[in-house]
Amino acid sequence: MGKNNLKFNSKTIHGGQEPDKAYGAVMPPIYQTSTYAQTAPGVHNGYEYSRSANPTRTALEKSLASIENGNYGLVFGSGIAAIDAVIKLLSPGDEVISTSDLYGGSYRLFKQVYEKFGIIFHFVDMSNTSTIENYINSNTKLIWVETPTNPMMNIIDIAAAGKIAKKHNIPLAVDNTFATPYLQTPLDLGADIVMHSATKYLGGHSDVVMGALIVNNKDLADKLYFIQKASGAICGPMDSFLVLRGIKTLHVRMQRHCENGKAIANYLANHPKVEKVFWPGFDTHPNYNIAKSQMKGFGGMLSFIPKGADYNEAIEIIKKLEVFTLAESLGGVESLAGHPASMTHASMPKKEREKNGIVDSLIRLSVGIEDENDLIDDLKQAIG
Ligand SMILES: *Cc1c(COP(=O)(O)O)cnc(C)c1O
């Protein structure tokens, strides 16, 4: 049957991989080298300088392309560096329509770095995708979607956004960090670019910072490869190795993240001291049907508001947690708790935050793969 038609759980392990050509190493060696011997100027085995390409990085890029059902993968020194490469496809005067409730660092990059280069960003509530069309004009050159959104867990209909993008001939990029290709593959739904913070679920062990892009179109891939090489925001071979290793257990970890996420979401929803829980697996979630149709499960990310709590009381609850670690980031094997208003979304003005529902008492959980009862007991003692 070959390795091309494997199912997802096999592709995480074998997709795009082959034993190393030098000694048959089953795991790609960490090619910790900046340069490669040439037999004559310009005559080499495909590698000349590690900013342009490195064999360990290539192995990871092929794995990523395989699991996202894409043709080309590219990795960068961070998720933000991957987004930065996409925005560098644009020119002054170009306009971007972006999800309003998005990762704080993406918002910061758009507003504080790229606006001054003359790129215009529209932050739009895309829970109803038809709203996107109100912002399209002849300068619109990119639609940026994040789903589920961070931290409000809103769901955006990728296929519907893809149809709008196609109709107007505008590329659609999807930040797939929260869902991972285990839960959804945006290229199959009409996206042109998939972006990841591989720091999160793909790496999965909170030990590396990395970003990735996956595309199908050769011309787009070439433009992005050019930016990767010309701007140089690459990652090293050791980090490439770590993320490749992480991907090999992605499906097993995600299965448990989903199970634990569901158990915690239900526990919190029934807790008398919890006001509201944001998790796309509740049938009361406004876009539950879209989540159910475009995702294979609901993931391990959720947010909640403790009843009657203010900024400080929310922080007190987080500080009491013992199994959940108070930390930025998400998607690792260990459970983390965060306070978006003072942490991930501090770079978003309070007014903008509250417009998106990110109130001061919101607590975000990245549910890990520990025993679910330990996680529930921890929340029990912290919430009281
Ligand atoms: C973390 C994150 C990013 C940024 O990635 P880094 O690896 O931290 O640069 C982008 N989007 C989402 C949804 C994230 O969670």
The ligand as a Gaussian input file, in Angstrom:
#p B3LYP/6-31G(d) Opt

LIG

0 1
 C        1.321000      30.620000      20.632000
 C        0.471000      30.971000      19.487000
 C        0.980000      31.688000      18.398000
 C        2.404000      32.211000      18.376000
 O        3.332000      31.179000      18.349000
 P        4.812000      31.262000      19.013000
 O        5.355000      29.916000      18.751000
 O        4.598000      31.582000      20.464000
 O        5.535000      32.353000      18.318000
 C        0.142000      31.937000      17.335000
 N       -1.142000      31.518000      17.340000
 C       -1.673000      30.838000      18.369000
 C       -3.090000      30.395000      18.311000
 C       -0.893000      30.538000      19.478000
 O       -1.433000      29.877000      20.505000

